[in-house]
Every structure is written in structure tokens, then in C-alpha cells.
Amino acid sequence: MLKLDRKLIRDLMQMKGQVVAIVLVIAAGVATFVMSMCSYASLATSKDSFYREFRFADVFSSARRVPDTMLPRIAQISGVASVEARIVDDVLLDVPEMADPATARLISVPERGDAVLNKLYIARGRMLEAGRTGEVVVSEVFADAHGFVAGDTVDAIINGRRQTLKIVGVALSPEYVIQVQPGSIMPDNKRFGVFWINQRDLEAALDMTGAFNSVTLKLAYDSNVDEVIDQLDRLLKPFGSVGAYDRDQQISHQFLSDEMAQLRSTAIMAPAIFLSVAAFLLNIVISRIIAQQREQIAALKAFGYTHVEVGLHYLHMVLVISLTGTVIGAGLGFWMAANIVHLYEEFYKFPQLEFQVDWLAIALAFLLTTAAALIGTWLSVREVIALPPAEAMRPAPPANYRPTLIERIVPSGSLPSEVRMVIRNVARKPLKASLSILGIAMAVAVMIVGNFSLDSINYMMDFQFRLAQRQDISVTFVEPATASVVYEVSRLPGVQESETMRSVAAEVKFQNRSRRVGILGLQHHPQLYRLLDSREQVVQVPDFGIMLNSKLADLLSARPGSLVTLEILEDKRPTVEIEVTAIVEEYTGVNAYMNKQQLHKLLKESEVASGAYLKVDSSRLQDVFRELEQRPGVGSVAIKLAVLESFNETVAKNILVMRSFIIMFAAVIAIGVVYNSARISLSERSRDLATMRVVGFTRREVSIVLLGEIGLFTVCAIPIGCLLGYGLAGVMAAGLDTDNYRIPLVVSRETFALAAMVVVVATFLSGLIVQRRINELDLVAVLKMRE
């Protein structure tokens, strides 16, 4: 073994505590990166394979009733490779032993067997057989939620008539990788399911023989999606089409894409923080080692070692630390990613979702950590190369101590001598102190970034479902209901208040931007479905004009006073120019609102309603649902409490896992920075501390000199870290902004307190370790050191 290699091993063993701390910080950054990238690769591989093998469609469209004779014309659209017509209808289910309402989406399957597009993967049971009536295949998540197996039956209210459906199989579909009911913000596997049924059965039940109401297209490789959508809309416009859309607006694909985008963001932000801290620690450690080994460096050069060999010796030390942290981090990242993928199996349904190792990410992790380590220590190593042997043989010049500004302000007798030592030592090395404070502040910031999402989600749920939406039940009618139907629903026993709404599909255009959205017509002074601004103040529904939620306003770059073009995509499709009267705050969906009376006039219709919001006596909730279930015109019923419970249950698992990882990594940063700073200060000042003990200072007073400095850094770092964490949380919230949901930037006092507490505890533990070292100081050996 080369002599310098033996020296390298001895040096690493002597500072093993500091090395371990740096290794753990590097491992935390690498683990986060590997976890995110491997989770991303696992989802991407499973998604691409499922989409490809089971022919996930590229374009989707629906209409009221389209004759089958239109299919050849659709197939002739330039760029269309395959066409699949089908019948889709949402119905109420009567699930045994379940009091809450459940909705099923019925999708027809051709008599020949499986569909051409959006093919089914049969997980259990069998596929539908031609000629057998009343059979259905059910989505796996719904079947698992209720324990359904092949042979079970369930009743459905189809077109006002109760029918018994026999389950013969359990399936997965690329169209429903995650199963979210339209209008909802999270999956609810117990209350929304997808059923595939023979086409003839659904045609007979809905009187749709020779017609369809949904069509999906597979496009050729080089086709123009926008042109295909435009031509499809022109063909289906006379049949009540509300507009075609591509995969990017398909709800399951949207949720999956949003999750993958968030993994990408995590893979960038978190490692950047950890590796920056690691580079900072390595710079401090190597620079202090070089300062302490000036005489050894001089001796090595005197014995004939070149500048390059000595410099490489210290770079090798950095690389050993860096590579060790990378290897440990990669292994930890694999374990974390495997757990995340296992968690994903509950939400995203693929025929096979397996953990995939992203070897490119591993290689990139090695490159990033190596680059961060070398960049962080290059300046210190360059000093080694440039240090002449004669100069290195001389001890470093003593520090220049002088009274600080604080000592000039505060009377000299009021500050103990050990406190003045702390102040002077910090003042003479402002850069070192600033970097130490910044490192501890980063630990505080990481804690805040890891925990703010829970605060934001709690606020979002409170804002959306308690302040704004105060109804207990939301009812949607199959067709716009007349005043008599609405009156009947509002007079059900147990209903305390009711409000009606009218919803239509529309396209809102402003300048060169456009967006297809749902327009919701509300009463003039709604009390159950209120609109709020960003300050939680109620926004009254004006007599004229349109209100946009904040996301839609940003997408269109429209502001109050802007004139937008509104094209209704239903019935006679009127087009008008209308003024934006207000921007309302919402954290889910992309929506627009109008006065219900104004919407009726625009559509030239009577006062019909697409649905109603009901406030119900809590003791009569199930009774009201059972009454609604018997009404043939009711399409779906949603109980708000059930939605909240499902949301909390779904989100809690994700947040709990991620919070555990973040708290662990933040503690690693805190301990790594604090412990390294304390240990380096101890090694640098061991002679001074031993001298203080010899001349009569107590152990407590000596500890104050060293640990007081670390405590001062921590006190200064906590407010800086809170500000930095709030800023990083803002960046994270912006990265989570999607059409489906937005995360408001809300950080509670509890989150700030938890972040500060974790860092204080880390400082305390590091102090205990260093205190033991102080107690073990060999006064005689230290004082024998050459001046």
C-alpha cells in the first residue's frame, strides 16, 4: 500500500465522527434522488407498457346520440388509425351492506368480445360472452373495496329501472389506471366504480340501438392532434358533442402525469439542498485538516512528493467520503423507492407495477455527488498545491483578537470572559460563522418543506369543503330537471335547505388562448355553494358577467374587466362576448361561474336545473339518500362527508411516508452541520481549551466557550431557516400547481415550531457528544504541542 494511502486511512479513522456525518448528508441527497427517479421509472415503464399493449386511445369525445352511420366518416379523418364507438352512462348502484350512495360508470363492450381500444386486462374471472345478458366486468379497485368476486350480483338504476347485474370478471383498463369520478378531486374506490357491459344490454336499457354517445380514436404516428379534434368536433357538433379532448385532459392520465411531474421536481430540489450542504461540510472539513496538517504537508513536500501528489491525496479523501455516501444513499434510495412503489399499487392499477432500477439515475447520482464534493473542496486543495514547504513549516499566524462592536456597546464587566471569547471567535471568522449558520438553516428549511404540505392540504379542505361548499349532499340529474322535480327534491323529509344549479360545457376564449370548462350557473345569493376570494370573503354572484376561478384566469391571462368570448357547447351553441366581473379562489378544477338566470336567458330555456345542493338533518342523511335513489331522474348523489373521509384517508398515507423520510433527512443535516462544526472547533482549539483548564477554568466554563458558539449559530439559524423554508415551500407549491388541484402556500406555527425543535434537539445531542470529548481532553499531551 502506498504511504499516502496509509496516511489517508489513518486521517479518516481519526475524524470518523465527522466523516460519518458528511456521509449521511450525502446519502440523504442521493437517496432522495434515487427514490424519485426509480419511482418515476417504475411508473413510466408500467404506464408505457400498459398503454401500448392495451391500446389506450389518443382522443376522446362524447355526444348525446350519434348514429352508427357516422363511424365511417370519423374513420376517414386524416391521421385517424382506429375508431371505437361505445355507449357510456353513469348510474346509481344499490350495493349490499352499504348505506352511502355509490355510482357506476357503465361502458359498453362489443358483442364480438373485447374492445379495439382501451382493451381490458382480466385480473380475475372471465370476459363477457356474446349472447349472455345481465353480465358485467367490474374494475378491480371497486371489487376489492366491496369484496366482490365472480358470481356476485349488484343492483343498478339504469334509465329509471332497477336491474340486477351479475359480476363475471374483475378487470383493469388503461383508461382508469386511477379511478376518479368526474367532478371529484380524489379517488373514492368504495363509492365510484367502472362496469363493462355487453353493448346489446346497454343499447336496450338506454334505447340506443344503432347509435352511440362516446367515441375514442387511436391516431397515426405523425398525425396532428389539434386538427383531428377540430374535424371530429365539426362532425359531432350536430349531435350534441361537448368537444373532443386528447390524453392530456383525460382524468386518469392527468393524475398519473401530475404524480410523475412531482417526482421529477422532488428529484431536482431535495438533492440540490443536501448536496449543497455536503459540499459546504466537505469544504470546512478539508480546509481545517489542511490548516492542522501544515507541518505534515511541508514534510511530505520536503521528502519529494510533488504538489500534484499532495493535492491528489486530499482529493482522494474527498472522493472516498463522497463515494461511500453515494453507495449508502443508492441502497437507501432503492429501499425507499420499493416502499413508494408498493404504496402506488394501492392508487395506480397496472397489470404489473414492479420496482425498476434507473441505472442512468445511479450514474448521474455518482457524477453529481463527485462534482459537488470536488467543487466544494477545490479551493482548499488548491491551497495545498500552492503552499511552499518553507512557509508550511512555520505555524499559522496567531489570530488577531480585538474588542468587538458588542463589547464596545455592552459594559465590559457585564460580560463573562467565556462569553467574550465566543463573541470574538465568531467575529474574527465571519465567513465560517455565516456558512455554519446557513448549514443549520438548511436543516430548518428542509423540515418546513417536508411538513408544509399537510398544513396546505388541511387549509385547502377547510376552504373548499367547509367555507365554500356547505351542502351535505350534491344531486345531479340525468337531464335538466323542471321546477316541479326540484321542488319535490327540496321537500324530501330531512332536507333543511336547498339550492339549484345549472351546468353546461363551454369554451372560454381570450385573445389567443382558450379553455374548455364547465360553466356553473348559481343563484344570486347562494348559501350552500359559496364563492370566495383569496381573503376568504364571499363573492356575490352578479346579475351579468362571468366569474373565473384563479387557475382559469391565469391560463387565459384574463383579469376583471377583460372581455372574453364564451361559446356554449350544448343545444343551440350560442356565442357571446362577456365581461369578467370577478376572480374567485378555488384549489380544485378549472371552472367558471355565472348568474343562473343569465345562463337561462343565454340558453333560451326555462328555469331548469342540472342538479341541487341540499343541507340535510344529519340523522336523516341515509333516509334522504334512499328517497333520491328511487327517483328515476337522479343521475348521481354525492355525500360531502364521504368525500372528505376518502380524501383524508388517501392523502394521509402518502404524507405520513414522505414526512417520515423528510424528518429523518432534516435531522441528518442538522446533526451533520452542528456536529462537524463543533468537532472541528474542538480540534482547532483543543490547546486553547486545555490551557483554560490548566489556568483554572471549570469544565462548564470551557464548554460555554465551545458549545456557546454552536448555540449562537443555532439561534441565528432558526429564523433564517424559517424564511428560507417558507420560500422553498413556495417553490414546491408552484411545482404542484396542476389543473386538477393547487396547493396553497400555508405554513402553520406548529410546522415552524417542529422544525425549530428538531434542530434544537440535534444541537443538544451534538453538544452532548462534544461535551464528552471536552471532558476527555488530555491536558498534559495537549500542552506538550510545539508552539
N, C-alpha and C positions, 0 to 999 in steps of 0.2 A: 504493500500500500504506500502511496506517495506520502511524504511527510506532511504536505499541506492538507491532504485528505484526513490524516490522523488529527491534525490541529482542528480541522473543521468539525469532526465528530466531537472532540472534547469541548469546543466552544458551544455547540448545540446542546450538549448534556449539561453544561454549566448554566445555561439560560433556558432550561427545558420548560419552566412555567410560562415564560414569555412566548416561547415557540408554540406551545400548545394553544395559548390564547389566540395567536395570529392564525394558526392552522384552522381553528374552529371558525374564525370570522370568514376566512377564505372558503371553508367548507359550506358555510351557510349560504354564501353567494352562489357558489357552484350548484348546491343542492336546489336552490330556488330556480335557477336557470334550467337545470336538467329536468326537474319536476315539470316545469311549464312546457318545455319543448317536447318531452316524451309523452306527456298527456295530450299535447296538440297532435303529435304524430299518431298516437293511438286513435284519437277521434277522426283525424283526417283519413287514415288508412281504412278504418271501418266504414266511414261515410262514403268514400270514393268507391269502395268495393260494393257496398250495398246499392248505391245509386246506379252503378254500371250494370251489375248482374240482374237487378230487378227493374231496370229501365224507368228510373224516375223521370217524370215529364219535365219539360223546359218551360211550357206556357200553360196557364190555367184560365178558364173563363166559365162564367155561369150565366144563365138567362132564365126566363120564365118557362117557355116551352118552344123548342126548336124542332121542326120536322126532320126526320131522318134523311130526307132528300137533300138537306144542306151539307151533309157529310162529304160528298164528292167535291163540292165547291171549296170546302175548307181544305181538303187534301191537296187541291191544286194551287194553294197559296205558295208562292216561291219561298223555298227554304224549309218547308214542312216535310219531315221524313215519315212520321207516323201520326195517326189521329185515333183517339179513343173517345167515343161518346158514352155517356152514362147518366144515370139518374141519382141525384143526391137529395136527401131530405132529413131534417132534424126532427126527432120525435121524442116524446116523453116516455120514460120507462117506469114500470112498476116492478122494482127489484125486491124479491122476497127478503124479509127481515131488515129492510132499510126504510126508515121513516122519511129521510130527506129526499128531495127531488133528484132525479137523475135524467140526463139527456143522452140520447144516442144519435149518432150520425149514420144514417143508412146509405150505403153506396152499392149500386147495382154491379153485378158481375155477369158477363155474357154467358149465355146458355152453353157455349162451347167449352166453358171451363174458366181458366184464369184469364185475367185481362192482358192486353198487349202492353200497356203502360202501367206503371205503379203496381207491378206484379206482387203477389202475396207470397211470403215465406211462411209455410205452415209449421209452427213450432210444435203443436200437439194436435192430435185428432186427424181430420181429413179435410180436403177441399170440398166445396159444394158440388153436387152431382146434378146433371140435367134431368129434368122431369120430377125432381123431388121438391115439393112445396113446403114452405114454412121453415126451411133450414137457413141458418146463418153461421158465419165465421166471425168471431169476436176478437178485438185487439187484446194483446197479451196483458197489458197493464190493467185493463178493466177486468179481465178474467181473474188475474191474480188478486186484485183488490177485493173481489167478492168470492173467491174460491170456486169459480165456475170451472167445470170440466165438461168434456164431450158428453152429450146426453141430457144436460140440464136445460131447463126452459126459463124464459122470461117473457113477461107481457109488455107490449108496446102499444101506444096510442097512435095509430097511423091513420091520418086523414079523418080523425074523429072516431075511428073504430078500434076497439081493443083486439089485438091479435097476439096469439102465442107463438113465440119464435123458439125453435129448437137449436141449441148450440151443437155444431158437429165438429168444430175445429177452433184452434187458437192461433192467431197469425200476427205477423209483423209486416209493416208496409213502409217503403221509403218515404211515403207522403206523410207518415206520422211517426217519425223517429222519436219526437217528443210530442205528446198528445195534449194539446191546449185547445180549449173551446174558444171559438171566435168571440172576441169581446172580453175575454179573461186575460189576466196578466201572468198567471202561473198554471201549471198542470194540476188537475184535480182528478186523480185516477178513479176515485170512487163515484164521482157524480157526472163524469163525461166519458163515454166510450164510443168506439167506432165498430159498426157492424157491417159486414159484407153479405149481401143477399142476392138471390137469383133475380136476374133482370125481369123475368116474366112476373114474379111475385110483386116486385115494386111497381111495375107498369100497371098491374091490375089494381093495386091498392091506391095508387095516385091518379089513376085514369090517364096514363102517359103512354099508351100503346102507340108505337110509330113515332115517338118523339123523345127528346132528351132535354135535360136542363143544365148539364155540365159537360164540358169538353176539355180534354188535355192533349197537348201536342208535344211531339219529340222533334227537335229541329236538326237539320243537317249541320255538318261541322262548320261551314263557312257562312251560315245564314245570319241575317241582320234581325236581331230580336225585336227591335222597335218597329221595323217595317212589317214584320209578321203580326205583331199585336195590332197595329193600325188597320191592316187588312182584315184581321179577324173581327175587330170591333165593327167595321163597316158592314160585314156580312151578318153579324148577330144583332146589330142595333135594332132592326125592326121587331125582334123577338124578345125585347126587354133585357138585353145584356147590360150589366153594370160596369163592363170594362174588363179586358183581359189583363193579366199580370204575369211576370216571369218569376223564376225561382226566388229572386231576392226579396219578393214580397210574400212568398209562401210562408205561413206562420211557423211551421216546424223547422224549415230551413233557416229562417231568420233567427230563431232561438239558438240553433246549433252554431250558426255563423257568429252570433254575438259571443257565445261562450269561447269559441276559438280565438276571436279577436282579443278577448280579455286575457286569455292565456299568453298571447303574444305580448300584450302590454306588460304583464307580470314578468315575463322573461327579459324584458328590457330594463324596467325600473328597479326592481329589487336587486338584481346582481350589480347594477351600477352603483347602488348605495354601498353594498357590502364590499365590493372590490375597491371602491374609493377609500373606505375605512382601512381595508387591509393594506393598501399601498401606503397610506399615511402611517400605519403602525410599523411597517417594514422600514420606512424611511427613518423613523425615530430610532428603532432598534439598531439598525446598521450604523447610523451616524453616531450613536452613543458607543457602540462597540469599537468603532474606528477611533473615537476620541479616547477611549480607555486603553486601546492597544497601539498607541502611537509608538511606544518603545519597541513593541514586537514587530511592527511594520518596518521600523528603521533597521532592526536586527536582520529581518528577512532580506531586505534590500542589500545590507552590508554583506550577507552571505552569498549574494549573487543572484537572487531572484529578481526578475525584471519587473517593471511597472505593470506590464500586462498580466503576468502570472499572479502577482499580488491582487490586482483588480479582479481577475477571474476567480480567485479564491473566495472573495466576498460575494461575488455574483453567484457562485455555486451554492453558497449558504442560502442566499435568497431563493434560488431555484429549488433547493431541497425542501424548504418550507412551503413554497408555492405548490410544488407537485404533490407533496403529502396532503395539503389541504384539498387539492383538486381531486385526488383519488378518493379521499374520505367523503368529499362532497358529492362526487358522482355516485358512490354507493348509497349515500343517504338520499340523494335525488331519485334513484331507482326505487327505493323503498317508498318514498313519498308519492311518486307517480303511480306506483302499483295501487296504493290506497285510494288515490284520487280516481283512477280508472275504475276501481271497484265501486266507488261512490257513484260514478257516472252510469254504471249499469242500472241503477235504480231510476234514472231520469231519461237516458237516451237508449232506445231499444234497437239494437242491431242483431242480426243473426249470430254475429260473433264480434265481441268487443274485447280484444286482448291487449295487454300491455306491450307496446312497441318501443324498442330502444332506438333512439335517434342518434346514430353514430356521428353524424355531422355535428350535432349539438355538443357531443362529448369532445370532439376535436376542437370545436370553437371555444368550449369552456377552457380547455388547456391553453389555447392561444391567448384568450382574454386574461386569464389569471397570470400567465407568464408575462404578458405585456404590462399588466398593471403592476406586477412585482418589480420588474426591471425599471419601468418608468419611475416608480416610487422611490427607488434606491439609487438611481443612476448618478444623481448629483453627489451623494455621499461617496460612492465608489470612485467617482472621478477625482475627488479629493485625495483618495488613496494613491491613485496613479500619479498625481502631481506632487505628492509630498516628498521632498528631498530627504535622504537619510539623516543628514546632519541636523536638519530642523526637527525631524521626528524624534531624535534622541533627547531633545530638550522637552521638559514638561510644558503643557499648555499654559499660557499666561494666566495668572490668577484673575478671578472675576473682579470687576470694578463695582464695589458697593458704595452707594451714597444714599442719603436720605431721600425717600420718595415723596411725591406730592401729598399722599395721605399723611405721612409723618409730619409734614410741614403744617398741615391743617389741624391735625389732632395733637394735643399736648403730649410731649414725649413721655411723661410719667404715666399716662393713662393706658399706654400700650405695653403689654408684657414683651420681654425680649424675644421670646419664641414667635410671637405674632409678627414682630417687626422683621424677623428673619424670613417668615413666609412671604410677607409683602415685598421685601427687597428681592428675594429669589424670583418671584413672578415678574417683577418689574424689569429685571435685567435680562430676561429671556421672553420678551413679549410674543415672538413668533411661536415658540414652543408652547407657551401657555394658550395662545389662540387655537393652535391645532388640537391640543388636548381638549379644550372646551368644545371645539367643533365635533370631535370624535364622539364625545359623550352626548352632545346634542343630537347626533345622528341616531343614537340608540333611542332617545326620546321620540324622535320623528318616526322611526320605524314602528314603534309601539302605537302611535296615533294612527298611522296609515293602516295598520292591521286591524284596528278596532273601530275606526270611524264608520265603516260600512254598516255595522249594527245600529249605531245611532241614526244614520241616514235612513235605513230601512224602517226603523221604528217611527221616525218622523213622517216618512212617506206614507206609511199605512195609516197613521193617525190623521194626516192631512186628507188623504184620498177617501178613506172609508169612515171617518168619524166627523170631520169638519165639513167636507164637501158632500159626500153621499151618505145621507142619514136615513135612507129607507131600510127596511128589513128584508123585503122581497122585491125582486125585479121580474116582471112578467113581460114576455114577448109574444105577440100574436102571430099566427100563421100568415094572415092577411090583415091589412089595416082595418081596425075594428070601428064600428059605428058607435055613436054616443050611447045607445041602449046597452051594448055589450060592456062598455066602460063603466056605465052606471051599475050594471049587475055585479061586476067585479068589485067595485068600490063599496058595495053594500053587503059583501060577504061577512058573516059573523066573525068578529075578531079584528076586522080591518078598522083602524082608527083614523088614518089619513090616507089620501091617495092623490097622485098627480099623474097626468098622462104626458106622453112624449110622442113626437113623430120623427122617424129617422129615414133618411134617404141617402143613397150613394150619389156622390157628386165629384166633379173635378174642379179644383180651385186653381186659377192661373193668375200670376202676377209677373209682369214683364216677360222674361224668357223662362220663367220657372213655373212648374205645375205639379200638382199632387192630387191623387185620388184619395178621397177621405169620406168619412161618414158625417153628414150634417144632422145634428140633433136639434129638433125644434122643441123648446121648453116653454112653459107658461111664463107669464110676465114676472111673477114674484114666486119662484119655486122655493119650497122649504125643505123638500126631501132630497132633491138633486140640485145642490147649490154650486154656483161658480165662484171661485175665489181668485184673488190676485196673489202676488208673491208675498204680501204682508198679511195674508190670511183674512183680508177684508172681502166681504161679499160684493160681487159684481152683479148689478141688476141687469136683467135681460132687456135690451132696448126695444122700442117699437119697430125700429128699422135698422138695417145694417147686419153685419156678420161679426161674430167674435171668434178669434183663433186662439188655440192654446199655444203656449210659448214655443213648443217644438215646431209646430206648423209655421208659426210666424218666422222662426229662424230659417227654416227650409226655404220659405218663399222670399225672405228678406223684406217682409211686409211689416208695417207699423200702423198704429191707429191713425186714421185719416187716409190710408192708402186705398185706392180703388182697385179691387180685384174682380176678375171675371169668374162667374160661377155658372157652371154647366151641370144641371141635374141629369143624372144618368138613368132616370126611370120615367115611365109614362111618356109624356109629350116632350121630354127633354128640353125644358126652357133654358135659355142662356141669358143672364143679366149681368150688368156691372153693378157692384155693390160695395159700399164703404166698410172698411174695417173699423168698428167702433170701440173695440177693447181687446186687450190681450189677457187671457186667463191662465192661471198657473195649473198645470197638471203634470204628473210624473209617470203617466202611462198613456200609451197610444198617441195618435196624431188625429186630432178632432177639431171640428168647428161647430159653432152653435148659432142659432137664430131664434127669434121670437116665433112661437108655434103658429100664431095667427098669420104672420107674414109668410111663413112657409106654405100654409094652406093657400093663400092668395097666389103665391108664385106657381103652385102646382094646379091651381084652379080646381080645388076639390073642397068637399065639405069637411067638417071638423072630425076627421077620423084620427085614430091613434095607432102607432106601431107597437106600443107597449105601455106599461104603467108601473109606477113605483108605489109600493104600499108600506105603510107603517102599521105593524101588527102587534096586538097584545101577545107578549112572549109566551103566555100559557096557551094561546090558541094557534101558534105557528103551524103545527102539524095539521091541525084541522083545516086551516086556510089552504095549505098545500093540497090536501086531499080533495077539497072542493075544486080547486083550479085544475087538478088532474082530470076531473070529469068534464071540463069544458072543452068541446071539440076545437074551438078556435085558438086555444092556448098552444103556442109552439114550444116554449121553454120557460122554466121557472128557476130563478137563482136566489138562494138564501145567502145574504151577505155574511152572516156569522160562519157559515160553512166555508165560504171563500177565504175568510180571514184565517180560519183554523188550518186550511190546506196550505195557504201561503206560509204561515209561520212554521208549520211542520216541515215544509220543503226547504225553506231558506235556512232554518236552524242547523240542519246537518252540515250544509256547506260552510256556513260561517264558523261553526264550532271547530271543524277540522282546520280551516285556514287560520283561525285565531290562535290555535294551539301552536302551529308552526311559527307564526309571527312572534308570539310572546317568547318562545324558545330562542329564536334568532336575535330578537332585540336584547335579551339577556346576555347572549353570547357577545354581541357588540359592546354592551355596557361593561361587562366583566373584562373583555379583551382590552378595551381602551383604558379603563381605570387601572386594572392590574398591571398592564405594561407600563403605564406612566409611573405608578408607584414603585414598581420593581426597578425601573431604570433610574429613578430619582434616588432610590436606596443605594444602588450600586455606584452611582456617581458621587454620592455624598456620604458614603459609609465612613470615610476618615473623619469628616466634619462631625457626624453624629457620634462616633466613638470618642472624639475629643471632648464633645459636650458632656458625655457620660463621665469621662475622667475628671473633668474640672468641676463636677458636682451637679449637673442637670439630672433630674429624675427621668425614669423611663417615660412617664406621662408627658413631661415637657419635651423630650426628644421626639416622641410620637406626634406631638402637636406640630412640630416643625415640618415633618414629612407628610403626615396624613391631613394636616390642616390645609396644605396646598391642594391635595386631591379633593377635599371637601369644598374648598373655594371654587375649584373648577366645576364641580357638580352643581353647586348653587347657581353659578353663572350660566351653565349649560342648559338647565331645565327650561327657563323662559325662552331661550334661543331655540331649543329643540321644539317647544310648543309652537312657535311661529313657523319654524321650518316644516314641522309635521302638518300644520294646517295648510301650508302651501302645497306640499306633496299630496295631501288628501284632495285638494282642489284639482290637481293634475290627474289624479286617479279617477275622480268623479267625472271629469271631462272625458276620459278614456272609456268610461262605462255608459256614455250617453248614446242610446240607440232609439230607433223608432218605437220599440216595444215598451221601454221604460227608461227613466232617467233617475240617477241617484243624486238627491240634493246634498249640498255640502253642509252637513250638520255634524259638529263635534261637541259632545256633551262635556260637562265638568268632570263627570266620572271617568271619561276616557283620558282627559288631561291628568287627572289625579292618579289613575292607574299607571300611565306612562312614567310619571314622576316617581311613583312608589317603586316600580321595578328598577329604575336606575339608582334610586337611593339604596335599595336592598343590595344591588350589585356592588355599589360603592362600599357599603358596610362589610360585605363578605370579603371583598378585596382588601379592605383595611385590616380585617382580622388576620388574613394571610400574611400581609406585610408586617403587621404588629409582631407576629411570631418571629419573623426574621430579625426585627429590631431587637427583640429580647434575646436572640441567639448571637448577637454581634460579639465577635472575639476582639475585645478591646486591645489586648497585647499584640495580636497579629496585625490588626489594622494600623496601630501606631508605629509598627516597625517598617511601614511602607516608606520608600525613599521620597524625600521632598522633591 
